[in-house]
């Protein structure tokens, strides 16, 4: 038997860091699932549990965060 699909609202809020760069905060509903921020010419996608993934683009970072969310909580 297959699971019923659930509609999930994903939002990406951008926040300015003190050094002038922009950090993206990924939320599902009211729950923050992680952040994507610039790091040495690339990007770091950080989960709320502290795991960090180094990615090439912001979009790739968002995909990593969503994949982890669905794998462990979905």
C-alpha positions in Angstrom: 0.0 0.0 0.0 1.4 3.4 -0.9 1.5 6.4 1.3 -0.8 9.3 0.6 1.0 12.4 -0.7 1.1 15.4 1.7 1.3 19.0 0.5 4.2 20.7 2.3 5.0 24.4 2.2 8.7 25.1 1.9 10.0 28.7 2.4 13.4 30.1 1.9 14.1 33.2 3.9 17.2 35.3 3.2 19.1 36.9 6.0 22.1 39.3 5.8 25.2 38.2 7.7 27.4 40.8 9.5 30.0 40.4 6.8 27.5 41.5 4.1 26.8 38.0 2.6 23.4 36.4 2.4 22.4 33.3 4.3 19.3 31.3 3.2 17.2 29.7 5.9 15.0 26.8 4.8 11.8 26.2 6.6 9.0 23.7 6.3 5.9 25.1 7.9 7.2 26.8 11.0 10.2 24.4 11.5 13.6 25.4 10.4 15.4 22.5 8.7 18.7 24.1 7.9 20.7 27.0 6.3 22.8 27.6 3.2 25.5 30.1 3.4 28.6 31.1 1.4 31.9 29.5 2.4 35.2 30.1 0.6 33.8 30.4 -2.9 31.3 27.6 -2.4 28.3 27.0 -0.1 27.8 25.2 3.1 24.4 23.5 3.7 24.0 23.0 7.5 21.2 20.9 9.0 19.7 21.8 12.4 21.5 18.8 14.0 24.9 20.3 13.0 25.7 18.2 9.9 27.4 20.3 7.2 27.5 19.5 3.5 29.7 21.4 1.1 27.9 22.2 -2.2 28.6 24.2 -5.3 25.3 26.2 -5.5 22.5 27.4 -3.3 20.0 25.3 -5.2 22.1 22.2 -4.6 22.2 23.1 -0.9 18.4 23.4 -0.7 18.1 20.0 -2.4 20.4 18.4 0.1 18.5 19.9 3.0 15.1 18.7 1.6 16.5 15.2 0.8 17.7 14.8 4.4 14.4 16.1 5.8 12.4 13.6 3.7 14.8 10.8 4.4 14.7 11.2 8.2 11.4 12.9 9.0 9.2 12.4 5.9 
